[in-house]
Amino acid sequence: MFSESSSARIRAQLDHPVIDADAHTVEFWPALSGYVREEGVPLDESQPLAALGVLPPWRGLSTDDRARRRAYRPAWWAFPARNTDDLATTMMPQLMYERLDQMGVDFSVVYPSLGMVFLHLDDDDVRRGACRAVNRYHADIFAGYSDRITPVAVVPMQTPEEAIAGLDHAVVELGMKAVLIGSFARRSVAAAVERDPAVGQWAYWLDTFGVDSQHDYDPFWARCLELGVSVSAHSPTQGLGMRQSISNYIFNHIGNFATSGEALCKSLFLGGVTRRFPGLRVALLEGGVAWAASLYADLVGHWEKRNREQIQHYNPAHIDQTRLATLFSTYGSDLTKRAANGATGSGDDLHAQDPGEVDEFAACGIERAEDIRDLFVPNFFFGCEADDPFVSMGFNTDLNPSGARLRVMFGSDIGHWDVPDIATVLAEAYEGVEKERLSEDEFRAFTFGDVARFYLDTNPDFFKSTVVEQAVMSREVQVDSGG
């Protein structure tokens, strides 16, 4: 029924399987809604998604009201339409399974679309019920295709208890083996609520589960490892911070996954999570690897200048006040004349610090620059789409500090607007080889080795009884993933 494709031809010439780390299904709401009702979530039949809180308050508002409320423009026309086959493919597991060969893909890890939004619903009961519902829905509809497709469960993270309960329901009860968490949890600012509860609802901060978290999430990370689960995240940040355009979705969309990925990655690293849980594997998807290379280099650069010893170069207590007074006397007369009391102080009272808060790398226990590499590289994986021209940055060991090779994973993102034809995605990714940005070995790591290693590190049986079982259990995977 479906013709041969450029992606299928590329796959035929490869000597390794292709694992798609980030495909998407588009939930068929008439079927999913029944699962939502079974979880006790009330639905308004006239506008069920709006009632759930899935749709932001943009539609139906005048331009003035949008500006007054800062109602950002959300995604629109976001799924395949003219290419009807592709829309159907993302809704129907049987059709997706049938078209994998045309896509040049051997095995696919499939994420939800609506389910990603369910993670961030405000109402506790609605959020938990909707997440359980979408997990049950996907577990059921993908049940007969596990040799080539595995669906991803969504695990809400508002509290560690909620997260562990959602994880156990998905993995222990439903038998799902891949999970998606939110990159952050939205929290109220207590001081604002105390001052005015009505206005306080507009004041919030984003908890990224590591640095400054409201809760201790260590029990959740520990439970992930007990269950053999690697964790992925790619929460949108549209509508947050500088992505609040009321008229331009593209303005809000560009860079939004990289922003949430950087925040979560930085928070877990500086919060010492990878130190305490060296076996934990976290994938930050749809944002590419360029931001990760920059973050990694910045962490090294900041540690070199602001570790507990080097930071003493900037401690006001070490100012030679006698020398400073002499220099002021010789060179600073114009300044001292303008000073209120003729003092030559440095304002060190503005920079007083608690000695226990001086070492901001204390939680991750960094003693040398190589420690940053060793607590960053094995733990974090970065999802790159087929059209990403910067995948090669992950492999640039000459540029990355301490010769680090960051781990990159191919994600097709089928089901969303950035993929006009799913049959060409692998061919588009292979352009990196054709344009000599990637070697064949690097392409192997991108589309196979690193993806396999992400799951195998926590669950050696992840690919058992799949079409790629023999390939992923070979030593080639270990070589591809840098160890």
C-alpha positions in Angstrom: 0.0 0.0 0.0 2.9 2.4 0.7 5.7 3.0 -1.8 9.4 2.6 -1.2 10.9 5.7 0.4 14.3 7.5 0.5 14.4 6.6 4.2 13.9 2.9 3.5 16.8 3.0 0.9 19.1 4.7 3.5 18.2 2.0 6.1 18.9 -0.8 3.6 22.5 0.4 3.2 23.2 0.6 7.0 24.8 -2.2 8.9 22.9 -1.4 12.1 19.3 -1.0 13.2 17.7 2.4 13.6 15.9 3.2 16.9 13.6 6.2 16.9 13.9 7.7 20.4 11.1 10.2 20.1 8.1 9.5 17.9 4.7 10.8 18.8 1.2 9.5 18.7 -1.8 11.8 18.4 -4.4 10.6 20.8 -7.9 9.8 19.4 -10.0 11.7 21.8 -13.3 9.8 21.3 -11.5 6.7 22.6 -9.2 8.4 25.2 -12.1 10.2 26.7 -13.6 7.0 27.9 -10.5 6.2 29.9 -10.5 9.7 31.4 -14.1 9.2 32.6 -13.2 5.8 34.1 -10.6 7.6 36.2 -13.3 9.8 37.7 -12.3 13.0 35.9 -15.4 15.1 35.1 -15.7 16.2 31.5 -17.8 19.0 29.9 -19.1 17.3 26.8 -19.3 20.6 24.9 -15.7 21.6 25.5 -14.0 18.7 27.2 -10.3 19.7 26.6 -10.9 23.3 27.6 -12.6 22.1 30.8 -9.6 19.9 31.6 -7.4 22.9 31.3 -5.5 21.6 28.3 -6.2 24.6 26.1 -4.7 27.9 27.2 -7.1 30.9 27.3 -6.2 32.5 23.9 -9.0 31.5 21.6 -12.1 33.7 21.9 -10.3 36.7 23.4 -9.9 40.0 21.6 -6.5 41.3 20.9 -6.9 43.8 23.7 -7.9 41.1 26.2 -5.0 38.9 25.1 -2.6 41.8 25.8 -4.3 42.6 29.1 -4.1 39.1 30.3 -0.8 38.2 28.5 -2.6 35.2 27.0 0.2 33.8 24.9 -0.4 32.3 21.5 -0.2 28.5 21.7 0.4 25.9 19.1 -2.0 25.9 16.2 -2.4 23.7 13.1 0.1 21.5 14.9 -0.7 18.0 13.4 -0.5 16.6 9.8 -3.5 17.5 7.7 -2.8 17.5 4.0 -0.8 14.4 4.5 -3.8 12.4 5.7 -1.8 9.1 5.8 0.6 10.6 8.3 -2.2 11.8 10.5 -3.8 8.4 10.5 -0.4 6.7 11.1 0.1 8.7 14.3 -3.4 7.8 15.6 -3.4 4.1 14.7 -0.7 1.8 16.1 -1.4 -0.9 13.4 -0.7 1.6 10.7 2.3 3.0 12.4 3.7 -0.6 12.8 3.1 -1.3 9.1 4.9 1.9 8.0 8.0 1.6 10.1 9.9 0.0 7.3 9.0 2.9 5.0 10.3 5.2 7.7 13.6 3.3 7.8 13.0 2.6 11.5 13.4 -0.8 13.2 12.1 0.1 16.7 10.2 3.2 17.9 9.7 4.7 21.3 6.4 6.6 21.1 5.4 9.5 23.2 2.0 11.0 23.7 0.9 14.4 22.6 -2.0 15.3 24.9 -0.3 13.3 27.6 2.5 15.8 27.7 0.0 18.5 28.6 -1.6 16.4 31.2 1.6 16.4 33.2 1.2 20.1 34.0 -2.6 20.4 34.7 -3.2 22.4 37.9 -5.9 20.4 39.6 -4.3 17.5 41.5 -7.1 15.0 41.0 -7.5 15.9 37.3 -3.8 15.7 36.6 -3.3 12.4 38.3 -6.5 10.9 36.7 -5.7 12.1 33.2 -2.2 10.8 33.4 -3.4 7.4 34.5 -6.0 7.4 31.8 -3.6 8.2 28.9 -1.2 5.6 30.2 -3.9 2.9 30.2 -5.1 4.0 26.8 -1.6 3.7 25.3 -0.8 0.4 27.1 -4.0 -1.0 25.5 -3.8 0.2 22.0 0.0 -0.6 21.5 -0.3 -4.0 23.2 0.1 -6.1 20.1 3.1 -4.3 18.7 5.7 -4.6 21.4 8.4 -6.2 19.1 8.8 -2.9 17.3 7.0 -0.2 19.3 6.9 0.7 22.9 4.6 3.6 24.3 5.9 6.0 26.9 4.0 6.5 30.2 3.6 10.0 31.6 4.4 10.5 35.3 3.3 13.7 37.1 5.9 15.2 39.4 4.1 17.8 41.6 5.2 15.8 44.7 7.6 12.8 45.1 4.7 10.8 46.4 2.6 11.6 43.4 5.5 10.7 41.1 6.2 7.4 42.8 2.5 6.4 42.7 2.3 7.3 39.0 5.5 5.5 38.2 4.4 2.3 40.0 1.0 2.4 38.3 2.7 2.7 34.8 5.5 0.3 35.3 4.4 -2.3 37.9 0.6 -2.4 37.0 0.6 -1.6 33.3 4.0 -3.1 32.4 5.2 0.0 30.6 9.0 0.4 30.5 9.6 4.0 29.3 8.5 7.1 31.2 8.2 10.8 30.6 8.3 13.3 33.5 7.6 17.0 33.4 10.8 19.2 33.3 9.4 21.3 36.1 6.5 21.7 38.6 4.8 25.1 38.9 4.7 26.4 42.5 3.0 29.3 44.1 5.1 32.1 45.7 4.0 31.9 49.3 4.7 35.6 50.1 2.5 36.7 47.2 -0.4 34.4 48.2 -0.2 35.5 51.8 -0.4 39.1 50.7 -3.3 38.7 48.3 -4.6 35.2 47.3 -6.4 36.5 44.3 -3.3 38.2 42.8 -1.0 35.6 44.2 -2.2 33.0 41.6 -0.2 35.0 39.0 3.1 34.7 41.0 4.8 31.4 40.6 8.2 29.8 40.4 9.3 26.6 38.6 10.7 23.7 40.7 13.2 21.6 38.7 13.5 18.8 41.3 17.2 19.4 42.2 18.5 22.8 43.2 16.2 24.6 45.6 13.4 22.1 45.2 10.4 22.3 47.5 10.6 18.5 48.0 13.2 15.8 48.3 12.9 13.8 45.1 15.6 11.3 45.9 13.0 8.6 46.8 11.6 9.0 43.2 15.0 8.7 41.6 15.8 5.7 43.7 12.5 4.1 42.7 13.3 4.7 39.0 16.5 2.7 39.5 14.8 0.0 41.4 12.3 -0.5 38.6 15.0 -0.2 35.9 13.6 2.9 34.3 15.4 5.6 32.4 13.6 9.0 32.6 12.9 11.4 29.7 11.6 15.0 29.7 10.6 17.6 27.2 8.2 20.0 28.7 7.3 23.1 26.6 8.0 26.5 28.1 5.7 28.4 25.8 3.9 31.0 27.9 6.7 31.3 30.5 9.3 33.9 30.9 10.3 35.5 27.5 7.9 33.2 25.5 4.7 35.1 26.1 3.9 36.6 22.7 0.2 37.1 22.3 0.4 37.0 18.5 3.3 34.9 17.4 3.5 31.1 18.2 6.9 30.8 16.4 8.4 33.4 18.8 7.1 31.3 21.7 8.2 28.0 20.2 11.8 28.5 19.2 14.2 27.2 21.8 11.4 26.3 24.3 12.4 22.7 24.7 16.1 23.6 25.1 15.1 26.0 27.9 13.3 23.4 29.9 16.0 20.8 29.2 18.8 23.1 30.3 16.9 24.0 33.5 16.3 20.4 34.5 19.8 19.2 33.5 21.5 22.0 35.4 19.3 21.5 38.4 19.9 17.8 38.7 23.6 18.2 38.2 24.2 21.1 40.6 21.8 19.5 43.1 24.0 16.5 43.3 21.5 14.0 41.9 23.9 12.4 39.5 26.5 12.2 42.3 24.0 10.4 44.6 22.5 8.3 41.7 25.3 7.6 39.2 23.1 4.9 37.5 20.3 7.4 36.8 19.8 8.2 33.1 17.9 11.3 32.0 17.0 12.2 28.4 16.3 15.8 27.5 14.4 15.7 24.2 13.5 17.9 21.2 16.0 20.6 22.1 19.1 19.3 20.4 22.6 19.0 21.8 24.0 22.5 21.1 22.6 23.9 24.4 24.0 20.9 26.2 27.5 21.4 24.9 27.3 25.1 25.9 26.0 24.1 29.4 28.7 21.5 29.9 31.4 24.0 28.9 29.8 26.7 31.2 29.8 24.3 34.2 33.5 23.6 33.7 34.2 27.3 33.2 32.3 28.4 36.3 33.9 25.7 38.4 37.4 26.8 37.3 36.6 30.4 38.4 34.2 29.8 41.3 35.2 26.6 43.0 35.7 26.8 46.8 39.3 27.8 46.4 39.2 30.1 43.4 36.2 32.0 44.8 38.5 33.4 47.5 40.0 35.6 44.8 36.8 37.6 45.0 36.3 37.5 48.8 36.1 41.2 50.0 37.8 40.0 53.3 41.0 39.6 51.3 41.2 43.2 50.1 44.4 44.9 51.3 42.8 48.0 52.8 46.2 49.8 53.3 47.2 49.3 49.7 43.7 50.3 48.5 43.9 53.5 50.6 47.4 54.3 49.1 46.1 53.8 45.6 43.1 56.1 46.3 45.4 58.7 47.7 47.5 58.6 44.5 44.9 58.1 41.8 41.4 58.5 43.3 41.2 62.0 44.6 38.4 63.0 42.3 36.4 59.9 43.5 36.9 60.5 47.2 35.9 64.2 46.8 32.6 63.0 45.5 32.1 60.4 48.2 29.7 61.3 51.0 32.2 60.7 53.8 35.5 60.5 51.9 35.7 56.7 52.5 37.6 54.4 50.2 35.5 51.3 51.1 34.7 48.6 48.5 31.1 48.1 49.6 32.0 44.6 50.9 29.0 44.9 53.3 26.8 44.3 50.2 28.5 41.0 49.5 28.6 39.3 52.9 28.2 35.5 52.5 27.4 32.6 54.9 30.7 30.5 54.8 28.5 27.4 54.3 27.1 28.8 51.1 30.3 29.7 49.3 30.9 26.4 47.5 28.0 26.2 45.1 29.3 22.9 43.7 29.3 21.2 47.1 26.2 19.0 46.4 27.9 17.4 43.4 31.3 17.1 45.1 33.5 18.4 42.3 37.3 18.3 43.0 38.6 18.6 39.4 37.2 19.5 36.0 37.1 15.9 35.0 34.6 15.2 37.7 32.1 17.4 35.9 32.5 15.2 32.8 32.1 12.0 34.8 28.9 13.2 36.5 27.4 14.7 33.3 28.3 12.6 30.3 27.0 9.2 31.4 23.8 10.5 33.0 22.4 12.8 30.4 21.2 12.1 26.8 20.1 14.7 24.3 17.3 14.2 21.8 18.0 15.7 18.3 15.6 15.8 15.4 16.4 14.9 11.9 16.8 18.4 10.6 19.1 19.5 13.4 22.4 20.7 11.9 24.3 20.7 15.2 24.2 17.0 16.1 27.9 16.9 15.4 28.6 19.2 18.5 28.0 16.1 20.7 30.9 14.4 19.0 33.3 17.3 19.1 35.8 15.9 21.6 38.4 18.6 20.6 36.0 21.4 21.6 34.1 19.9 24.5 36.1 20.2 27.8 38.0 17.1 29.0 37.4 15.5 25.6 33.8 14.8 26.4 31.6 13.0 23.9 28.0 13.9 24.7 25.3 11.4 24.0 22.8 12.2 21.3 19.6 10.3 20.3 17.7 10.4 17.0 14.1 11.4 17.4 11.8 11.6 14.4 9.0 13.7 16.2 6.5 12.2 13.8 3.0 13.3 14.6 3.9 17.0 14.9 4.0 19.9 12.4 7.8 19.8 11.9 7.6 16.5 10.0 5.7 17.1 6.8 6.4 13.6 5.5 7.4 10.8 7.9 8.8 8.7 5.1 11.7 11.1 4.6 12.8 11.6 8.2 15.7 9.1 8.3 16.9 10.4 4.9 16.9 13.9 6.3 18.9 12.8 9.3 21.4 11.1 7.0 22.1 14.4 5.3 24.5 14.9 8.2 26.7 12.2 6.8 26.3 13.3 3.2 27.3 16.8 4.1 30.2 15.5 6.1 29.0 16.8 9.4 28.9 13.3 10.8 30.9 10.2 10.1 29.2 6.8 9.5 30.2 5.8 13.0 28.8 8.9 14.5 25.5 8.4 12.6 25.5 4.8 14.0 25.8 6.2 17.6 23.1 8.9 16.8 20.5 6.5 15.4 21.3 3.4 17.3 24.1 3.1 19.9 23.2 6.0 22.2 19.5 5.3 22.1 20.1 1.7 23.0 22.5 2.6 25.8 20.1 5.0 27.3 17.7 2.2 28.0 20.1 -0.7 28.5 22.0 1.1 31.3 19.0 0.9 33.6 17.3 -2.2 32.1 19.4 -4.8 30.3 16.1 -6.5 29.2 14.5 -3.4 27.7 14.8 -4.7 24.2 14.1 -8.4 25.0 11.8 -10.0 22.5 12.1 -7.1 20.1 13.5 -7.1 16.5 16.6 -5.3 17.7 17.4 -7.6 20.7 20.4 -9.2 19.2 21.9 -6.0 17.8 21.6 -4.0 21.1 23.1 -6.8 23.2 26.3 -6.8 21.1 29.5 -5.0 22.2 28.9 -2.5 19.3 26.4 -0.6 21.4 29.0 -0.1 24.2 31.5 1.3 21.6 29.0 3.5 20.0 27.9 5.1 23.3 31.4 5.9 24.4 31.7 3.2 27.0 
